[in-house]
Amino acid sequence: MPQRRGRKPRVPLDQILQALTFHVAEGAGTLAEHFFELFQEPLADSSWSDRRRRLPWEVFADLMRRALRPIATRRRQPDAFWHGWRVLALDGTQYSVTNTPQVSAITKAASRRGRAAFAKLGVAVVLEVGVHNPLAAAIARHGESELALARRLFAQLPKAALLLADRLYGVPGVMVDVWAACRRVGSHFLFRVPRNIKAQVLKKLPDGSRRVRLNVREKGRPWHVSGGLEIREIRVQVGRPGFRRHELRLCTSLLDHRMAPALELAKLYATRWEQELYFRNAKRVLRQTDVLQSHTVETGAQEIAAIILVTALLARERARAANGQVPVLRIKFGVVLAIVRSMWFSLGPIEDLLTEKQKEQIVARGQALMRRSLTGPRRSRTNPRAVRQPVTKWPRLMQTDSVEAPLRFRVV
């Protein structure tokens, strides 16, 4: 923290971070009210706004680097690994910010119908797929693109990991950077590639995949080829019996087809959808608001950082409650959130009224309740790609319907 003239602040930094995280996890109430619940100290909303504006962003960036760590183990969470590699996913999302004069400089995101109603703050997250645990995050405080945020996270990849990502990242310029980062820690990646990327086939492998060469073009000068990237390409058709198949084009740094067969990699890539479910829980279950409660870019970034920290806390509680006895992702996120809120209140504002034995009993009983709140086995289901109010070429959705049948993969 920078040196400050005058008297010391009444609220220390550690209490600010605790209160902000507690505030994000709670459903209703202001930050000042939640701070009073935790520490029995009154502080006006205006004072909170002024104090948060003066907090350096480096405090939150350093807190995320220290707090976001892998939690899955091969013995307790084998579903979080594939052939010994920790399965990760990389993707981004956006949060809406209230249209205040302080955020008017942010460019609003474009949609199919024009500019969005609210300014947007982007975030990119590296996720531990098997337990929905964020390992690293970068937030767009200066309007950075999703790719620019993702490039910051490449250096934070852990050892022995396999990173999954969608078509936005499956371009040669990005794959060159992520491959260099993976080599330093002994990790690999599996990205989906756009159809328009041309590849020169070097060798066909027995499992149906190919060794190919992609042209790497210079940034800002796409007509100039600055180098080449030799990689393994997998083309696979995915569909259900009686319905049209879709072709996926994947590229991976796992060049040995005997160690990583093409069909197994194609099935593994389907687990990337877990990151979309993680974002849904963070945005629709945890916060349940259309816009952030913050009114400036800096405080909005702080709120997003607190949301990510809370999801990491909930992932740890789910894994601790599962205790290797049940799959972590079958423990209901909403139930865990409600129990953690109750436990946090019991072990915070009214902690002095309880004995150590009572606190241990509260934690044990809360974990037992989490372990009982299981969802049913997830169905293999596909919904039609249609909308109720169609825009341009999208088909109109007249009746909700879904197809339930096992997916079939065929390498082509």
DAKAUR-V704167 format. One line per field, one symbol per residue. phi: phi as a letter, one per 30 degrees, with the letter a starting at -180 (. if undefined). burial: + if it has 24 or more other ideal C-beta (glycine too) atoms within 12 Angstrom, else -. A space follows every 10 residues. Layout:
phi->???
burial->???
//
This chain:
phi->.ddbdidddd cddddddddd dddddddbjc ddddddddbh bdaddddddd dddddddedd ddddddddbd bdbddcbddd bbhjcddbbb ababcdcedc edcddddddc bdcjdddbdb cdbcbccddd bhcdcaabcd dbiddddddd dddedcdddh bbccaddecd cedddddddd ddddcicbbb cdcdddddbc dcaccddjdb dbbcdccddi bddcdclbbc bccbcbcbac eibddccccc bbdddddddb dddddddddd dddedddddd ddcccdchbd bdddcbdddd ddddeddddd dddddddddd ddhicbdddd dddddddddd edddddccec dddcdddddd dddddddddd dddcddeddd bbcddbbdcd bhcddddcbd abccaddccb db
burial->---------- +-+-++++++ ++++++---- ++-+++++-- --+----++- ++--+-+-++ +-++--++++ ++----+-++ ++--++++++ ++++++++-- --+--+--+- -------+++ ++++++++++ ++++++++++ +--+-++-++ ++++-+++-- +++++++-++ +++++++++- ++--+-++++ +++---+-+- ----+-++++ ++-+++---- --------++ ++++++-+-- -------+++ +++++-+--+ ++++++++++ +++++++++- +++-+++--- ++++++++++ ++++++++++ ++++++++++ ++---+++++ +++-++++++ +++++++++- ---------- -++--++--+ +-+------- -+-------- ---------- ------+-+- ++
//
